[in-house]
């Protein structure tokens, strides 16, 4: 594993990938969805922690989303598997592909 020299906040990752931030958050909220070490917790204060991704995490996430978007059925199943909130699914489906 390469040395982590910088990380990216989830909002920035969503911008990079052209995806809705709630989709990125839903996928990353389960740390089993990406390889160990790709998801980093950054603490700003005792009660202020944010999640960030490494370069490898972004690439892994990009590959997951790209593969899922290959067919409408695959994309629908992907959203059902990774997103618990029906409103987020509706919002993500209405958004054009990144």
N, C-alpha and C positions, 0 to 999 in steps of 0.2 A: 504494500500500500504506500502510495506517495505521501510525502509530508504535506499536511494541510497548511497553506499559507494565507488563505483568505476564504471567507464564506459569504453567502448571498442570502439576504432575507427573503422570505417567501413572497412578499409583494413584488420584489425585484425579479425573482424567478418567474413569477406569473407574467410580468412585462417581457422578459427575455423570451419566454415560450409563446407569448400571445394567448395565454389562457386566463380564465377567470381565477382570481385569487382564492375563492372559496373551493374550487376544484383542487388546486395545489394543496391547500390546507387540509382538505379531506383525505387526500392520498397520503400526505406526510404525517397526519395525526396518528397513524399506526406505523410505528417504526419498523415493523416486519415487512413493510411494502418495498423498502429499499435496502440495499446492502448495508451491513453494519459499518458505521463510521461515516456514512453519507449524510446523516441528519445530525446536526449539532445544536445543542442548547446554549444560548448566549445569555448570561446573567448581567443585567445592568444595575440591579439593586436586589435586596433580599426577596422582594415580591414582584420583580419585573424581569421576566425571562422571555426570550423570543427564540423561535426556531429558525434555523438557517440550514442551507445545503452547501455541500462542497461542490467542486467542479464535477466530480464523478457522480454525485447525486443528481445534478442537473442533467447530465447525459443519460443516466439511467431513467430518470423521469421522462425526458424527451422521447426515449426509445419506447417506453411503456405507452405513452399517449399516441405516438405515431402508429404503433402496431394496432392499438385499439381503434383508431380512426379509419382503418382500412376498409371497414364496411359499417353500414348503419346498424346492423344487428350487433356487431362486435362492440361498437361504441356504446350502444344502449346497455349491453351487458356489463361493460366496463364501468359505466356510471352507477349501475345498480350494485355492483360489487364493492365499489370504493366510496360511494357517497350515500350517507344515511338520510340526508335532508331532501325531501321531494322538491322543495322550492329551489334549492341549489341545482338539482338535476335539470329542472325546467329552465333556469337561467343559463346554465352551461349549454344545453341543447339549442337554445335560441341564439347563442353567440357563434359567429362564423369561426371556422377552424383557424388555429394560430398558424 
